[in-house]
Amino acid sequence: MTKALTAKRIENAEPTLMRQEIPDGLLVGLYLVVQPKPSGAKSFAVRYRYAGQPRKLTLGAFPAITLEAARAIGGKALRAAAE
């Protein structure tokens, strides 16, 4: 099972040469996206399927959007996609 994201884990996520998507263990489909060096920007995104096609919805940048807000917004987006 994937570890749940925490504020400390997000802050300690270091940028590498490749883009990283770190999944959240509490909300399936929610990811922390860490852009490669030199920017190292962090944002939240939700991955889901709609009409059989994979989709990605970017929720916003960290720390403007907190982990709790990302889980709430991501949960709403996943429910809407399921309906």
C-alpha positions as a LaTeX table, in Angstrom:
\begin{tabular}{lrrr}
\hline
Residue & $x$ (\AA) & $y$ (\AA) & $z$ (\AA) \\
\hline
Met1 & 0.00 & 0.00 & 0.00 \\
Thr2 & 1.18 & 3.51 & $-0.81$ \\
Lys3 & 2.03 & 5.83 & 2.06 \\
Ala4 & $-0.29$ & 8.75 & 2.68 \\
Leu5 & 1.07 & 12.16 & 1.81 \\
Thr6 & 1.89 & 14.41 & 4.74 \\
Ala7 & 2.87 & 18.08 & 4.89 \\
Lys8 & 6.39 & 17.09 & 5.94 \\
Arg9 & 6.71 & 14.53 & 3.14 \\
Ile10 & 5.57 & 17.15 & 0.60 \\
Glu11 & 8.02 & 19.76 & 1.86 \\
Asn12 & 10.87 & 17.23 & 1.81 \\
Ala13 & 10.14 & 16.05 & $-1.76$ \\
Glu14 & 13.26 & 17.05 & $-3.67$ \\
Pro15 & 13.21 & 17.79 & $-7.42$ \\
Thr16 & 15.24 & 15.45 & $-9.59$ \\
Leu17 & 16.11 & 15.48 & $-13.28$ \\
Met18 & 12.78 & 13.80 & $-14.09$ \\
Arg19 & 9.20 & 14.83 & $-13.30$ \\
Gln20 & 7.81 & 12.89 & $-10.33$ \\
Glu21 & 4.23 & 11.92 & $-9.47$ \\
Ile22 & 3.94 & 10.84 & $-5.85$ \\
Pro23 & 0.59 & 9.14 & $-5.08$ \\
Asp24 & $-1.45$ & 9.76 & $-1.97$ \\
Gly25 & $-2.34$ & 6.62 & $-0.02$ \\
Leu26 & $-5.59$ & 8.08 & 1.35 \\
Leu27 & $-7.23$ & 9.32 & $-1.87$ \\
Val28 & $-6.66$ & 7.03 & $-4.83$ \\
Gly29 & $-6.00$ & 9.16 & $-7.91$ \\
Leu30 & $-4.48$ & 12.15 & $-6.06$ \\
Tyr31 & $-0.82$ & 12.88 & $-6.81$ \\
Leu32 & 1.81 & 15.38 & $-5.79$ \\
Val33 & 3.60 & 16.43 & $-8.97$ \\
Val34 & 7.19 & 17.62 & $-8.53$ \\
Gln35 & 8.65 & 19.31 & $-11.60$ \\
Pro36 & 12.29 & 18.69 & $-12.52$ \\
Lys37 & 15.20 & 20.93 & $-11.64$ \\
Pro38 & 15.73 & 23.89 & $-11.73$ \\
Ser39 & 12.13 & 25.00 & $-10.97$ \\
Gly40 & 11.18 & 22.11 & $-8.68$ \\
Ala41 & 7.61 & 23.44 & $-8.57$ \\
Lys42 & 5.09 & 21.29 & $-6.69$ \\
Ser43 & 1.42 & 20.93 & $-7.50$ \\
Phe44 & $-1.50$ & 18.57 & $-6.93$ \\
Ala45 & $-3.27$ & 16.63 & $-9.67$ \\
Val46 & $-5.98$ & 13.99 & $-9.95$ \\
Arg47 & $-5.84$ & 11.15 & $-12.46$ \\
Tyr48 & $-9.04$ & 9.36 & $-13.50$ \\
Arg49 & $-10.76$ & 7.75 & $-16.50$ \\
Tyr50 & $-13.65$ & 9.25 & $-18.43$ \\
Ala51 & $-15.31$ & 7.32 & $-21.27$ \\
Gly52 & $-12.44$ & 4.84 & $-21.06$ \\
Gln53 & $-9.80$ & 7.52 & $-21.64$ \\
Pro54 & $-7.21$ & 8.55 & $-19.03$ \\
Arg55 & $-7.54$ & 12.15 & $-17.87$ \\
Lys56 & $-5.58$ & 14.45 & $-15.56$ \\
Leu57 & $-6.93$ & 17.45 & $-13.68$ \\
Thr58 & $-4.43$ & 19.84 & $-12.11$ \\
Leu59 & $-5.81$ & 21.15 & $-8.83$ \\
Gly60 & $-3.25$ & 23.84 & $-8.05$ \\
Ala61 & 0.20 & 24.66 & $-6.76$ \\
Phe62 & 1.58 & 23.79 & $-3.35$ \\
Pro63 & 1.58 & 25.66 & $-0.90$ \\
Ala64 & $-1.27$ & 27.81 & $-2.29$ \\
Ile65 & $-3.41$ & 24.68 & $-2.01$ \\
Thr66 & $-2.91$ & 22.66 & 1.15 \\
Leu67 & $-2.95$ & 18.88 & 1.29 \\
Glu68 & $-6.34$ & 18.92 & 3.03 \\
Ala69 & $-7.81$ & 21.22 & 0.36 \\
Ala70 & $-6.33$ & 19.07 & $-2.42$ \\
Arg71 & $-7.97$ & 15.97 & $-0.92$ \\
Ala72 & $-11.33$ & 17.76 & $-0.66$ \\
Ile73 & $-11.21$ & 19.19 & $-4.20$ \\
Gly74 & $-9.81$ & 15.94 & $-5.61$ \\
Gly75 & $-12.55$ & 13.90 & $-3.95$ \\
Lys76 & $-15.23$ & 16.14 & $-5.47$ \\
Ala77 & $-13.62$ & 15.89 & $-8.90$ \\
Leu78 & $-13.42$ & 12.09 & $-8.71$ \\
Arg79 & $-17.06$ & 11.83 & $-7.62$ \\
Ala80 & $-18.14$ & 14.11 & $-10.48$ \\
Ala81 & $-16.17$ & 12.03 & $-13.00$ \\
Ala82 & $-17.75$ & 8.83 & $-11.66$ \\
Glu83 & $-21.26$ & 10.25 & $-12.13$ \\
\hline
\end{tabular}
